[in-house]
Structures are given as structure tokens and as C-alpha cells.
Amino acid sequence: MEKLNIIFIGGMPNGYAVYNYLKKNKYVNLCLVITYPDDSLYPRAVKFPDEDNILKSGSANDKADLISEINPDYIFVAGWSELLDTRILTSSKKGVIGFHPSKLPMDRGRSVIAWQIEDGYTETALSMFYYNDFPDGGDIIAQEIIKIEQNDYIIDILEKVKFATTNLMCSNFQLLRQNKAPRKPQDLNEGNFRRLRTNTDSQINWNSNAQNIYNKIRAISFPYPSAEGIINHNKYKIHKANIMISFQFGNHLSPGQIVATLHDDSLIIKCRDFFLKITHYELMKS
């Protein structure tokens, strides 16, 4: 039984799902793993075991010569933010396989899940695709639809992405091994790109409607830094909230003011149209 020589590059929970699948697969010789250092600043980086074939460098491009020397059959990439050097993209016999949390060709680029939640998407997808030198632009192997429910926060969608990653590996790895996997070319004139979010994108404008503010809070809550808002001249990090459409008091107040503080310390805040009940928050130091 001939095994495939495979290199894995990744570090987040969905990447660990790919690593586990490859490590346990009887058809795989996992030659090399490149992942984040144990002290990585990425909030969701997984600590990989200390093994001889696992390099905790934080940069795959720094290892391009080693990767080329191995000349694997496939390279799998998941949970990795670094754009890969052309030397890596051309150093495997059968291709570089990656995952992107969108319905490609839509939403290529960075901070994709956060943008989708903030924009009110009700579903997205996880795309499994071949890398090429156009970011997120390679041929699509398969896509799995992921529902975004009204009460889903980004941690919930990240968990769904992790499970979808395993599903796509299970459904398509044997096809890849047999050289029978689908290849659906993308039209590079279609779709859109998302930019990397900055701290400016975390700021709440209380003059927006409650749904838009609620979506922003959901989009960048734990494990990310969370939305920030000025309430009664104080700056808060806001982690969780609920929309209160039927709340009847405080309509005379300006957006961003506290209407009430409840017995559990939840805050009722006036928005442009309705009210938000802020259930998880912290006062930021000046």
C-alpha cells in the first residue's frame, strides 16, 4: 500500500483537525508539520506536540528550501495566515490544498468570518481548494454550507468551520489520493476581497440600528478583542448582548446612554431604533 508524502502547514483548531486526519490516515506519510510557536500571539493557535517532524517556526516561507527538498505529493494548509511563497506553491507533485471560510469566489481575503457576521450573513461555506498565486483564487474541490444563526457568535462559527474541515477531508481525501478530486476553476473577475480588520472596525456607533451593533458585537467577540463603545463617557469592551425590541422606556435618551442597570449588572443601552441589553462587558481603563 503506497503512502502519500504530505506536508502540513497550519495552527488553528481547524488546522489541528486536518493534522489529526492526516496523522491517523494509513495512506499518509506525514513528512513535516509547520505550525505556530507555543508562545504565539494568535488567540486561537493550538499547541502542537513536540515531535521531530513538527517545526514551530511561525513562518512556512522561511522553510521553503526544506519543503522543496522533501518534494511532497501534497501540501495541506489550514488555519494559517501567511501568504505562501511561490517556491512552496510549486514544490509539491500534486498541489497545495487549502481551506477558506466563504462561498468562493465571494469573500476572498482576510477577517472573512467577522465581516460576514457583521454584514448579517445567514450562511457561508467552507471551500476546499487548490492554491495558486492568486490569493484564494485556485480551483475549488468542494464546499460545505455553514449556517449562521441569529444568536451565533464568531466562536460558534469557528467551531462549525472546524467540523466542516473534518467533513471535507473525509469526503475528498480519497478522491485526491486517487487523482479523481473535482477541480472547478474560479472566475477571477467575480467575487470580492475582504481587507484585514483594524481597531477602527471594532468601534461601535450607537447611532446605528440595534441589529447592526449586535452583529458587530457577535463578529469580534471571544476569542477576539471584542467591540468597543463609549457609554456615558466611559469606554467599554462589549462581549455579548441581546436586542430588546419591545423595551418601552428611555426613548427620550440619546443613543449610547444607559437606560437602566439591571440586578445582574446588565446594561440597557439606547440605539438609534431599539435597545441593547449588554450582558457581558468590561470597563476599560483610561
MIDOSE-1310 file (N, C-alpha, C; in nm, 2 decimals, decimal comma, always signed):
residues 286
mekl	+0,09/-0,12/+0,00/+0,00/+0,00/+0,00/+0,09/+0,12/+0,00; +0,09/+0,19/-0,11/+0,18/+0,31/-0,13/+0,12/+0,43/-0,05; +0,20/+0,50/+0,03/+0,16/+0,61/+0,10/+0,19/+0,74/+0,03; +0,11/+0,84/+0,05/+0,14/+0,98/+0,00/+0,23/+1,05/+0,10
niif	+0,34/+1,11/+0,05/+0,42/+1,20/+0,13/+0,35/+1,34/+0,14; +0,32/+1,38/+0,26/+0,24/+1,51/+0,28/+0,31/+1,60/+0,38; +0,31/+1,73/+0,35/+0,35/+1,83/+0,44/+0,22/+1,91/+0,49; +0,21/+1,93/+0,62/+0,10/+2,01/+0,67/+0,15/+2,14/+0,72
iggm	+0,08/+2,25/+0,69/+0,11/+2,39/+0,74/-0,02/+2,44/+0,80; -0,01/+2,47/+0,93/-0,13/+2,53/+1,00/-0,12/+2,54/+1,15; -0,22/+2,59/+1,21/-0,21/+2,61/+1,36/-0,33/+2,64/+1,44; -0,44/+2,67/+1,37/-0,57/+2,70/+1,44/-0,64/+2,57/+1,46
pngy	-0,76/+2,57/+1,54/-0,83/+2,44/+1,56/-0,87/+2,37/+1,43; -0,91/+2,45/+1,33/-0,94/+2,38/+1,20/-0,82/+2,31/+1,14; -0,70/+2,38/+1,16/-0,58/+2,32/+1,11/-0,55/+2,19/+1,19; -0,57/+2,20/+1,32/-0,54/+2,08/+1,40/-0,63/+1,96/+1,36
avyn	-0,75/+1,99/+1,31/-0,84/+1,89/+1,26/-0,78/+1,82/+1,13; -0,72/+1,90/+1,05/-0,65/+1,85/+0,93/-0,53/+1,76/+0,97; -0,45/+1,82/+1,06/-0,34/+1,75/+1,11/-0,37/+1,61/+1,17; -0,48/+1,61/+1,25/-0,52/+1,48/+1,31/-0,57/+1,38/+1,21
ylkk	-0,64/+1,43/+1,11/-0,69/+1,34/+1,00/-0,57/+1,28/+0,93; -0,47/+1,36/+0,89/-0,35/+1,31/+0,82/-0,27/+1,22/+0,90; -0,25/+1,26/+1,03/-0,17/+1,18/+1,12/-0,22/+1,03/+1,13; -0,35/+1,02/+1,14/-0,42/+0,89/+1,16/-0,44/+0,81/+1,03
nkyv	-0,42/+0,88/+0,92/-0,46/+0,81/+0,79/-0,35/+0,71/+0,75; -0,39/+0,59/+0,72/-0,30/+0,49/+0,69/-0,23/+0,51/+0,55; -0,29/+0,60/+0,47/-0,23/+0,62/+0,34/-0,14/+0,74/+0,34; -0,10/+0,79/+0,45/-0,03/+0,92/+0,46/+0,11/+0,90/+0,54
nlcl	+0,21/+0,95/+0,48/+0,34/+0,96/+0,55/+0,35/+1,11/+0,57; +0,33/+1,16/+0,70/+0,33/+1,30/+0,73/+0,48/+1,34/+0,75; +0,54/+1,39/+0,65/+0,68/+1,42/+0,65/+0,72/+1,54/+0,74; +0,64/+1,64/+0,73/+0,67/+1,77/+0,80/+0,55/+1,84/+0,84
vity	+0,55/+1,90/+0,96/+0,44/+1,99/+1,00/+0,51/+2,12/+1,04; +0,45/+2,23/+0,99/+0,50/+2,37/+1,03/+0,38/+2,44/+1,09; +0,40/+2,48/+1,21/+0,29/+2,54/+1,29/+0,35/+2,66/+1,37; +0,26/+2,73/+1,45/+0,30/+2,84/+1,52/+0,38/+2,80/+1,65
pdds	+0,46/+2,89/+1,69/+0,53/+2,87/+1,82/+0,43/+2,85/+1,94; +0,48/+2,79/+2,04/+0,39/+2,77/+2,16/+0,35/+2,91/+2,22; +0,43/+3,01/+2,20/+0,40/+3,14/+2,26/+0,34/+3,23/+2,16; +0,27/+3,18/+2,06/+0,21/+3,26/+1,95/+0,12/+3,36/+2,01
lypr	+0,11/+3,47/+1,94/+0,02/+3,58/+1,98/-0,12/+3,56/+1,92; -0,13/+3,46/+1,83/-0,27/+3,44/+1,77/-0,36/+3,38/+1,88; -0,48/+3,44/+1,90/-0,56/+3,39/+2,01/-0,61/+3,25/+2,01; -0,61/+3,19/+1,89/-0,67/+3,05/+1,88/-0,56/+2,95/+1,84
avkf	-0,44/+2,99/+1,84/-0,33/+2,90/+1,80/-0,33/+2,77/+1,89; -0,33/+2,66/+1,83/-0,32/+2,53/+1,91/-0,18/+2,49/+1,93; -0,16/+2,44/+2,05/-0,03/+2,39/+2,09/-0,01/+2,25/+2,03; +0,08/+2,23/+1,94/+0,10/+2,10/+1,88/+0,21/+2,03/+1,96
pded	+0,21/+1,89/+1,95/+0,30/+1,81/+2,03/+0,45/+1,84/+1,99; +0,54/+1,81/+2,08/+0,68/+1,83/+2,05/+0,73/+1,70/+1,98; +0,74/+1,70/+1,85/+0,78/+1,58/+1,78/+0,89/+1,62/+1,68; +0,97/+1,53/+1,63/+1,08/+1,56/+1,54/+1,04/+1,62/+1,41
nilk	+0,92/+1,58/+1,36/+0,88/+1,64/+1,23/+0,79/+1,76/+1,24; +0,78/+1,82/+1,36/+0,69/+1,94/+1,38/+0,79/+2,06/+1,41; +0,78/+2,15/+1,32/+0,86/+2,27/+1,33/+0,77/+2,39/+1,38; +0,81/+2,45/+1,49/+0,73/+2,56/+1,54/+0,80/+2,69/+1,51
sgsa	+0,79/+2,73/+1,39/+0,86/+2,85/+1,34/+0,77/+2,97/+1,32; +0,65/+2,95/+1,29/+0,56/+3,06/+1,26/+0,57/+3,11/+1,12; +0,67/+3,07/+1,04/+0,68/+3,11/+0,90/+0,71/+2,98/+0,82; +0,62/+2,95/+0,73/+0,65/+2,85/+0,63/+0,75/+2,89/+0,52
ndka	+0,74/+3,02/+0,49/+0,83/+3,07/+0,38/+0,97/+3,06/+0,42; +1,00/+3,07/+0,55/+1,14/+3,05/+0,60/+1,19/+2,91/+0,57; +1,10/+2,82/+0,55/+1,13/+2,67/+0,54/+1,11/+2,63/+0,39; +1,11/+2,72/+0,30/+1,08/+2,69/+0,16/+1,18/+2,59/+0,10
dlis	+1,31/+2,61/+0,13/+1,41/+2,52/+0,08/+1,39/+2,38/+0,13; +1,36/+2,37/+0,26/+1,34/+2,23/+0,31/+1,21/+2,17/+0,25; +1,11/+2,24/+0,23/+0,99/+2,19/+0,17/+1,02/+2,15/+0,02; +1,09/+2,23/-0,05/+1,13/+2,19/-0,19/+1,21/+2,06/-0,19
einp	+1,30/+2,05/-0,09/+1,39/+1,93/-0,08/+1,30/+1,80/-0,06; +1,20/+1,82/+0,02/+1,11/+1,70/+0,05/+1,03/+1,66/-0,07; +0,99/+1,77/-0,15/+0,91/+1,75/-0,27/+0,79/+1,65/-0,25; +0,70/+1,69/-0,16/+0,59/+1,60/-0,12/+0,49/+1,58/-0,23
dyif	+0,41/+1,48/-0,21/+0,30/+1,47/-0,31/+0,19/+1,58/-0,29; +0,16/+1,61/-0,17/+0,07/+1,72/-0,14/+0,12/+1,80/-0,03; +0,08/+1,93/-0,02/+0,09/+2,02/+0,09/-0,05/+2,06/+0,13; -0,09/+2,04/+0,26/-0,22/+2,08/+0,31/-0,20/+2,20/+0,40
vagw	-0,28/+2,30/+0,38/-0,27/+2,43/+0,46/-0,41/+2,46/+0,52; -0,41/+2,48/+0,66/-0,54/+2,52/+0,72/-0,51/+2,59/+0,85; -0,58/+2,70/+0,87/-0,55/+2,78/+0,99/-0,42/+2,85/+0,99; -0,38/+2,91/+0,88/-0,25/+2,97/+0,86/-0,27/+3,11/+0,78
sell	-0,22/+3,22/+0,84/-0,25/+3,35/+0,78/-0,14/+3,40/+0,68; -0,03/+3,33/+0,68/+0,08/+3,38/+0,60/+0,05/+3,34/+0,45; +0,08/+3,44/+0,36/+0,07/+3,41/+0,22/+0,20/+3,33/+0,18; +0,18/+3,22/+0,11/+0,29/+3,13/+0,08/+0,36/+3,17/-0,04
dtri	+0,49/+3,16/-0,03/+0,59/+3,19/-0,14/+0,56/+3,10/-0,26; +0,59/+3,15/-0,37/+0,58/+3,07/-0,50/+0,66/+2,94/-0,49; +0,78/+2,95/-0,42/+0,86/+2,83/-0,41/+0,79/+2,72/-0,34; +0,70/+2,75/-0,25/+0,62/+2,65/-0,18/+0,51/+2,60/-0,27
ltss	+0,44/+2,69/-0,34/+0,33/+2,65/-0,42/+0,37/+2,56/-0,53; +0,50/+2,56/-0,57/+0,54/+2,48/-0,68/+0,63/+2,36/-0,64; +0,63/+2,34/-0,51/+0,73/+2,23/-0,46/+0,66/+2,10/-0,43; +0,53/+2,09/-0,46/+0,46/+1,96/-0,44/+0,42/+1,90/-0,57
kkgv	+0,42/+1,77/-0,58/+0,39/+1,70/-0,71/+0,25/+1,72/-0,75; +0,15/+1,71/-0,66/+0,01/+1,71/-0,69/-0,06/+1,84/-0,66; +0,00/+1,93/-0,58/-0,07/+2,05/-0,55/-0,07/+2,09/-0,40; -0,11/+2,21/-0,37/-0,12/+2,26/-0,24/-0,27/+2,28/-0,21
igfh	-0,32/+2,22/-0,11/-0,47/+2,22/-0,08/-0,49/+2,30/+0,04; -0,59/+2,40/+0,03/-0,62/+2,49/+0,14/-0,77/+2,49/+0,17; -0,81/+2,57/+0,27/-0,95/+2,59/+0,31/-0,97/+2,74/+0,33; -1,09/+2,78/+0,29/-1,12/+2,93/+0,31/-1,27/+2,93/+0,35
pskl	-1,30/+3,01/+0,45/-1,44/+3,01/+0,51/-1,53/+3,11/+0,43; -1,56/+3,08/+0,30/-1,65/+3,16/+0,23/-1,70/+3,07/+0,11; -1,80/+3,12/+0,04/-1,85/+3,06/-0,08/-1,77/+3,12/-0,20; -1,64/+3,08/-0,21/-1,56/+3,13/-0,31/-1,64/+3,12/-0,45
pmdr	-1,63/+3,22/-0,53/-1,53/+3,33/-0,53/-1,56/+3,45/-0,44; -1,67/+3,44/-0,37/-1,71/+3,55/-0,28/-1,62/+3,55/-0,16; -1,59/+3,67/-0,11/-1,53/+3,69/+0,02/-1,39/+3,63/+0,03; -1,31/+3,65/-0,07/-1,17/+3,62/-0,06/-1,10/+3,72/+0,04
grsv	-0,98/+3,68/+0,09/-0,91/+3,78/+0,17/-0,91/+3,75/+0,32; -0,91/+3,86/+0,40/-0,88/+3,85/+0,54/-1,01/+3,88/+0,63; -1,00/+3,83/+0,75/-1,10/+3,86/+0,85/-1,24/+3,82/+0,80; -1,25/+3,72/+0,72/-1,37/+3,69/+0,64/-1,49/+3,66/+0,73
iawq	-1,48/+3,58/+0,83/-1,59/+3,54/+0,91/-1,65/+3,66/+0,99; -1,56/+3,74/+1,04/-1,61/+3,86/+1,11/-1,68/+3,95/+1,02; -1,64/+3,97/+0,90/-1,71/+4,06/+0,81/-1,85/+4,00/+0,77; -1,85/+3,87/+0,75/-1,98/+3,80/+0,72/-2,08/+3,82/+0,83
iedg	-2,04/+3,80/+0,95/-2,13/+3,81/+1,07/-2,18/+3,96/+1,08; -2,08/+4,05/+1,07/-2,12/+4,19/+1,08/-2,21/+4,24/+0,97; -2,20/+4,18/+0,86/-2,28/+4,22/+0,74/-2,42/+4,14/+0,74; -2,44/+4,06/+0,84/-2,57/+4,00/+0,86/-2,59/+3,87/+0,77
ytet	-2,48/+3,81/+0,73/-2,50/+3,68/+0,65/-2,57/+3,58/+0,74; -2,66/+3,50/+0,67/-2,73/+3,39/+0,74/-2,66/+3,26/+0,70; -2,57/+3,26/+0,61/-2,49/+3,14/+0,58/-2,37/+3,17/+0,51; -2,27/+3,09/+0,52/-2,15/+3,10/+0,45/-2,11/+2,96/+0,40
alsm	-1,99/+2,93/+0,37/-1,94/+2,80/+0,33/-1,80/+2,78/+0,37; -1,75/+2,66/+0,38/-1,61/+2,63/+0,38/-1,57/+2,58/+0,25; -1,48/+2,64/+0,18/-1,43/+2,60/+0,05/-1,30/+2,53/+0,06; -1,29/+2,41/+0,00/-1,16/+2,34/-0,01/-1,11/+2,36/-0,15
fyyn	-0,99/+2,40/-0,17/-0,94/+2,44/-0,30/-0,79/+2,42/-0,32; -0,75/+2,43/-0,44/-0,61/+2,43/-0,48/-0,55/+2,57/-0,47; -0,44/+2,58/-0,40/-0,37/+2,71/-0,40/-0,31/+2,74/-0,54; -0,31/+2,87/-0,57/-0,23/+2,92/-0,68/-0,17/+3,05/-0,64
dfpd	-0,12/+3,13/-0,74/-0,05/+3,25/-0,70/-0,15/+3,37/-0,69; -0,28/+3,34/-0,70/-0,39/+3,44/-0,68/-0,45/+3,41/-0,55; -0,45/+3,50/-0,45/-0,50/+3,46/-0,31/-0,64/+3,41/-0,32; -0,66/+3,29/-0,26/-0,80/+3,23/-0,26/-0,86/+3,22/-0,39
ggdi	-0,78/+3,20/-0,50/-0,83/+3,20/-0,63/-0,82/+3,07/-0,71; -0,77/+2,97/-0,64/-0,75/+2,84/-0,71/-0,87/+2,76/-0,73; -0,86/+2,65/-0,81/-0,97/+2,57/-0,84/-1,04/+2,51/-0,72; -1,17/+2,51/-0,71/-1,24/+2,46/-0,60/-1,26/+2,31/-0,61
iaqe	-1,23/+2,24/-0,50/-1,26/+2,10/-0,49/-1,40/+2,07/-0,44; -1,44/+2,14/-0,33/-1,57/+2,11/-0,27/-1,60/+2,23/-0,17; -1,73/+2,24/-0,14/-1,78/+2,35/-0,05/-1,88/+2,28/+0,04; -1,88/+2,32/+0,17/-1,98/+2,28/+0,26/-2,05/+2,40/+0,32
iiki	-2,18/+2,41/+0,31/-2,26/+2,52/+0,36/-2,25/+2,52/+0,51; -2,24/+2,64/+0,57/-2,24/+2,66/+0,71/-2,34/+2,77/+0,74; -2,44/+2,73/+0,83/-2,55/+2,83/+0,87/-2,49/+2,92/+0,97; -2,53/+3,05/+0,96/-2,50/+3,15/+1,06/-2,63/+3,19/+1,13
eqnd	-2,66/+3,14/+1,24/-2,78/+3,17/+1,31/-2,78/+3,30/+1,38; -2,90/+3,36/+1,41/-2,91/+3,49/+1,47/-2,83/+3,50/+1,60; -2,83/+3,39/+1,67/-2,76/+3,40/+1,80/-2,62/+3,34/+1,80; -2,56/+3,32/+1,68/-2,43/+3,27/+1,67/-2,33/+3,38/+1,69
yiid	-2,23/+3,36/+1,77/-2,11/+3,45/+1,78/-2,00/+3,39/+1,70; -1,89/+3,46/+1,69/-1,78/+3,41/+1,60/-1,72/+3,28/+1,65; -1,72/+3,26/+1,78/-1,67/+3,13/+1,83/-1,75/+3,01/+1,79; -1,89/+3,04/+1,77/-1,97/+2,93/+1,72/-1,95/+2,90/+1,58
ilek	-1,92/+3,00/+1,50/-1,89/+2,98/+1,35/-1,75/+2,91/+1,34; -1,66/+2,95/+1,42/-1,53/+2,89/+1,41/-1,54/+2,74/+1,45; -1,62/+2,70/+1,54/-1,65/+2,56/+1,57/-1,71/+2,49/+1,45; -1,80/+2,56/+1,39/-1,87/+2,50/+1,27/-1,77/+2,48/+1,15
vkfa	-1,68/+2,57/+1,14/-1,57/+2,56/+1,04/-1,48/+2,44/+1,07; -1,45/+2,42/+1,20/-1,36/+2,31/+1,23/-1,43/+2,18/+1,19; -1,56/+2,16/+1,22/-1,63/+2,04/+1,19/-1,64/+2,03/+1,04; -1,67/+2,14/+0,97/-1,68/+2,13/+0,82/-1,54/+2,09/+0,76
ttnl	-1,43/+2,13/+0,82/-1,30/+2,10/+0,77/-1,28/+1,95/+0,78; -1,32/+1,89/+0,89/-1,31/+1,74/+0,90/-1,40/+1,67/+0,80; -1,52/+1,72/+0,78/-1,61/+1,66/+0,68/-1,55/+1,67/+0,54; -1,49/+1,78/+0,50/-1,44/+1,79/+0,37/-1,32/+1,70/+0,35
mcsn	-1,23/+1,69/+0,46/-1,12/+1,60/+0,45/-1,17/+1,45/+0,43; -1,27/+1,41/+0,51/-1,32/+1,28/+0,50/-1,38/+1,25/+0,36; -1,45/+1,35/+0,31/-1,52/+1,33/+0,18/-1,43/+1,33/+0,06; -1,32/+1,40/+0,07/-1,24/+1,43/-0,05/-1,10/+1,37/-0,05
fqll	-1,05/+1,33/+0,06/-0,91/+1,29/+0,06/-0,89/+1,17/-0,03; -0,98/+1,07/-0,02/-0,96/+0,95/-0,11/-0,97/+0,99/-0,26; -1,05/+1,09/-0,29/-1,05/+1,13/-0,43/-0,92/+1,20/-0,47; -0,86/+1,27/-0,38/-0,73/+1,33/-0,40/-0,63/+1,22/-0,42
rqnk	-0,63/+1,12/-0,33/-0,53/+1,01/-0,34/-0,54/+0,94/-0,47; -0,66/+0,93/-0,52/-0,68/+0,86/-0,65/-0,68/+0,95/-0,77; -0,64/+1,07/-0,75/-0,64/+1,17/-0,86/-0,77/+1,19/-0,93; -0,88/+1,18/-0,85/-1,02/+1,19/-0,90/-1,09/+1,31/-0,84
aprk	-1,03/+1,40/-0,76/-1,09/+1,51/-0,70/-1,14/+1,61/-0,80; -1,26/+1,67/-0,78/-1,31/+1,77/-0,87/-1,22/+1,89/-0,88; -1,22/+1,97/-0,99/-1,14/+2,09/-1,00/-1,24/+2,19/-1,07; -1,30/+2,28/-1,00/-1,39/+2,38/-1,06/-1,31/+2,51/-1,06
pqdl	-1,27/+2,56/-1,18/-1,20/+2,68/-1,19/-1,28/+2,80/-1,14; -1,22/+2,90/-1,07/-1,29/+3,02/-1,03/-1,27/+3,12/-1,14; -1,38/+3,20/-1,16/-1,37/+3,32/-1,25/-1,31/+3,43/-1,16; -1,19/+3,47/-1,19/-1,12/+3,57/-1,11/-1,17/+3,71/-1,13
negn	-1,27/+3,73/-1,22/-1,33/+3,86/-1,24/-1,46/+3,86/-1,15; -1,50/+3,75/-1,09/-1,61/+3,75/-1,00/-1,56/+3,76/-0,85; -1,66/+3,78/-0,76/-1,63/+3,78/-0,62/-1,58/+3,91/-0,57; -1,53/+3,91/-0,45/-1,49/+4,03/-0,38/-1,38/+4,00/-0,28
frrl	-1,30/+4,10/-0,24/-1,20/+4,08/-0,14/-1,23/+4,15/-0,01; -1,20/+4,09/+0,10/-1,22/+4,15/+0,23/-1,08/+4,19/+0,28; -1,07/+4,31/+0,34/-0,95/+4,35/+0,40/-0,93/+4,31/+0,54; -0,81/+4,31/+0,59/-0,78/+4,28/+0,73/-0,85/+4,39/+0,82
rtnt	-0,92/+4,34/+0,92/-0,99/+4,44/+1,01/-0,88/+4,51/+1,10; -0,92/+4,63/+1,14/-0,83/+4,70/+1,23/-0,91/+4,74/+1,35; -0,85/+4,81/+1,45/-0,92/+4,85/+1,57/-1,04/+4,95/+1,54; -1,02/+5,02/+1,43/-1,13/+5,12/+1,39/-1,26/+5,04/+1,36
dsqi	-1,25/+4,92/+1,31/-1,37/+4,84/+1,28/-1,43/+4,79/+1,40; -1,37/+4,80/+1,52/-1,42/+4,75/+1,64/-1,51/+4,85/+1,71; -1,51/+4,97/+1,67/-1,57/+5,08/+1,74/-1,72/+5,08/+1,71; -1,80/+5,09/+1,81/-1,95/+5,09/+1,80/-2,00/+5,24/+1,78
nwns	-2,08/+5,25/+1,68/-2,15/+5,38/+1,66/-2,30/+5,36/+1,71; -2,33/+5,41/+1,82/-2,46/+5,39/+1,88/-2,57/+5,46/+1,80; -2,54/+5,54/+1,71/-2,64/+5,60/+1,62/-2,68/+5,50/+1,51; -2,62/+5,38/+1,50/-2,66/+5,27/+1,41/-2,78/+5,20/+1,47
naqn	-2,84/+5,12/+1,39/-2,96/+5,05/+1,44/-2,91/+4,93/+1,53; -2,99/+4,88/+1,61/-2,95/+4,78/+1,71/-2,90/+4,65/+1,65; -2,96/+4,61/+1,53/-2,92/+4,49/+1,47/-2,78/+4,50/+1,42; -2,74/+4,61/+1,36/-2,61/+4,63/+1,31/-2,50/+4,63/+1,42
iynk	-2,54/+4,69/+1,54/-2,45/+4,69/+1,65/-2,43/+4,55/+1,71; -2,55/+4,48/+1,72/-2,55/+4,34/+1,77/-2,46/+4,25/+1,68; -2,47/+4,27/+1,55/-2,39/+4,19/+1,46/-2,24/+4,22/+1,48; -2,20/+4,35/+1,50/-2,06/+4,38/+1,52/-2,01/+4,31/+1,65
irai	-2,09/+4,32/+1,75/-2,05/+4,25/+1,88/-2,03/+4,10/+1,86; -2,12/+4,04/+1,79/-2,11/+3,89/+1,76/-1,98/+3,86/+1,68; -1,95/+3,95/+1,59/-1,85/+3,93/+1,49/-1,71/+3,92/+1,55; -1,68/+4,00/+1,66/-1,55/+4,01/+1,71/-1,54/+3,98/+1,86
sfpy	-1,64/+3,90/+1,91/-1,63/+3,86/+2,05/-1,53/+3,75/+2,07; -1,52/+3,70/+2,19/-1,42/+3,59/+2,22/-1,41/+3,49/+2,11; -1,29/+3,45/+2,06/-1,16/+3,48/+2,12/-1,09/+3,60/+2,07; -1,16/+3,69/+2,01/-1,11/+3,81/+1,95/-1,13/+3,93/+2,05
psae	-1,07/+4,04/+2,02/-1,06/+4,15/+2,12/-1,20/+4,21/+2,16; -1,30/+4,19/+2,09/-1,44/+4,24/+2,12/-1,46/+4,38/+2,07; -1,59/+4,42/+2,05/-1,63/+4,55/+2,01/-1,61/+4,65/+2,13; -1,59/+4,78/+2,09/-1,57/+4,88/+2,19/-1,67/+4,99/+2,17
giin	-1,72/+5,04/+2,28/-1,82/+5,15/+2,27/-1,81/+5,25/+2,39; -1,84/+5,37/+2,36/-1,84/+5,48/+2,46/-1,98/+5,48/+2,52; -2,00/+5,46/+2,65/-2,13/+5,46/+2,72/-2,12/+5,56/+2,83; -2,20/+5,66/+2,83/-2,20/+5,76/+2,94/-2,05/+5,81/+2,96
hnky	-1,98/+5,84/+2,85/-1,85/+5,90/+2,86/-1,74/+5,80/+2,90; -1,77/+5,67/+2,92/-1,68/+5,57/+2,96/-1,66/+5,47/+2,85; -1,54/+5,42/+2,83/-1,51/+5,32/+2,72/-1,53/+5,18/+2,77; -1,60/+5,10/+2,70/-1,63/+4,96/+2,74/-1,59/+4,86/+2,63
kihk	-1,54/+4,75/+2,67/-1,54/+4,63/+2,58/-1,67/+4,56/+2,60; -1,73/+4,52/+2,49/-1,86/+4,46/+2,49/-1,85/+4,32/+2,43; -1,88/+4,22/+2,51/-1,86/+4,08/+2,46/-1,99/+4,01/+2,42; -2,10/+4,04/+2,48/-2,23/+3,98/+2,45/-2,34/+4,07/+2,47
anim	-2,45/+4,06/+2,39/-2,57/+4,15/+2,40/-2,69/+4,08/+2,35; -2,80/+4,14/+2,37/-2,93/+4,09/+2,31/-3,01/+4,22/+2,27; -3,08/+4,20/+2,16/-3,17/+4,31/+2,11/-3,30/+4,31/+2,19; -3,35/+4,42/+2,23/-3,47/+4,44/+2,31/-3,57/+4,53/+2,23
isfq	-3,65/+4,46/+2,14/-3,73/+4,54/+2,06/-3,85/+4,60/+2,13; -3,90/+4,52/+2,23/-4,03/+4,57/+2,30/-4,00/+4,65/+2,42; -3,88/+4,69/+2,45/-3,85/+4,77/+2,57/-3,91/+4,91/+2,55; -3,98/+4,96/+2,65/-4,06/+5,08/+2,64/-4,01/+5,20/+2,70
fgnh	-3,90/+5,20/+2,77/-3,85/+5,31/+2,84/-3,73/+5,37/+2,78; -3,71/+5,50/+2,80/-3,58/+5,57/+2,76/-3,58/+5,62/+2,62; -3,69/+5,62/+2,55/-3,69/+5,67/+2,41/-3,65/+5,81/+2,40; -3,65/+5,89/+2,51/-3,61/+6,03/+2,50/-3,46/+6,05/+2,51
lspg	-3,39/+5,94/+2,55/-3,25/+5,95/+2,57/-3,17/+5,94/+2,43; -3,05/+5,99/+2,43/-2,97/+5,99/+2,31/-2,90/+5,85/+2,30; -2,88/+5,81/+2,17/-2,81/+5,68/+2,16/-2,68/+5,67/+2,23; -2,65/+5,56/+2,29/-2,53/+5,54/+2,37/-2,54/+5,57/+2,52
qiva	-2,66/+5,61/+2,56/-2,68/+5,63/+2,70/-2,74/+5,51/+2,77; -2,71/+5,49/+2,90/-2,76/+5,38/+2,98/-2,90/+5,42/+3,02; -3,00/+5,33/+2,98/-3,14/+5,35/+3,02/-3,16/+5,29/+3,16; -3,10/+5,17/+3,18/-3,12/+5,10/+3,31/-3,00/+5,01/+3,34
tlhd	-2,97/+4,99/+3,46/-2,88/+4,89/+3,51/-2,96/+4,78/+3,59; -2,95/+4,66/+3,54/-3,04/+4,55/+3,60/-2,97/+4,49/+3,72; -3,04/+4,40/+3,79/-2,99/+4,34/+3,91/-2,87/+4,25/+3,89; -2,85/+4,20/+3,76/-2,73/+4,12/+3,73/-2,62/+4,20/+3,67
dsli	-2,63/+4,34/+3,68/-2,54/+4,43/+3,62/-2,54/+4,44/+3,47; -2,64/+4,38/+3,41/-2,66/+4,40/+3,26/-2,70/+4,55/+3,24; -2,66/+4,60/+3,13/-2,69/+4,74/+3,09/-2,79/+4,75/+2,98; -2,89/+4,83/+2,99/-2,98/+4,86/+2,88/-2,93/+4,99/+2,81
ikcr	-2,90/+4,98/+2,68/-2,84/+5,09/+2,61/-2,93/+5,13/+2,50; -2,95/+5,26/+2,48/-3,03/+5,31/+2,37/-2,95/+5,31/+2,24; -3,01/+5,26/+2,13/-2,95/+5,27/+2,00/-3,04/+5,36/+1,92; -3,01/+5,37/+1,79/-3,09/+5,46/+1,71/-3,24/+5,42/+1,70
dffl	-3,27/+5,29/+1,69/-3,40/+5,24/+1,68/-3,46/+5,17/+1,80; -3,38/+5,07/+1,85/-3,43/+4,99/+1,96/-3,32/+5,00/+2,07; -3,32/+4,90/+2,16/-3,23/+4,90/+2,27/-3,15/+4,77/+2,27; -3,03/+4,77/+2,33/-2,95/+4,65/+2,35/-2,93/+4,63/+2,50
kith	-2,94/+4,50/+2,53/-2,91/+4,46/+2,67/-2,77/+4,40/+2,67; -2,68/+4,48/+2,73/-2,54/+4,44/+2,73/-2,51/+4,34/+2,85; -2,49/+4,21/+2,83/-2,49/+4,12/+2,93/-2,34/+4,09/+2,98; -2,25/+4,10/+2,89/-2,11/+4,07/+2,92/-2,02/+4,18/+2,87
yelm	-1,95/+4,25/+2,96/-1,88/+4,37/+2,92/-1,77/+4,39/+3,03; -1,68/+4,49/+3,00/-1,58/+4,53/+3,09/-1,55/+4,68/+3,07; -1,53/+4,75/+3,18/-1,50/+4,89/+3,17/-1,35/+4,90/+3,14; -1,31/+4,97/+3,04/-1,17/+4,99/+3,00/-1,10/+5,10/+3,08
ks	-0,98/+5,08/+3,11/-0,90/+5,18/+3,18/-0,87/+5,30/+3,09; -0,87/+5,42/+3,14/-0,85/+5,54/+3,07/-0,70/+5,54/+3,02
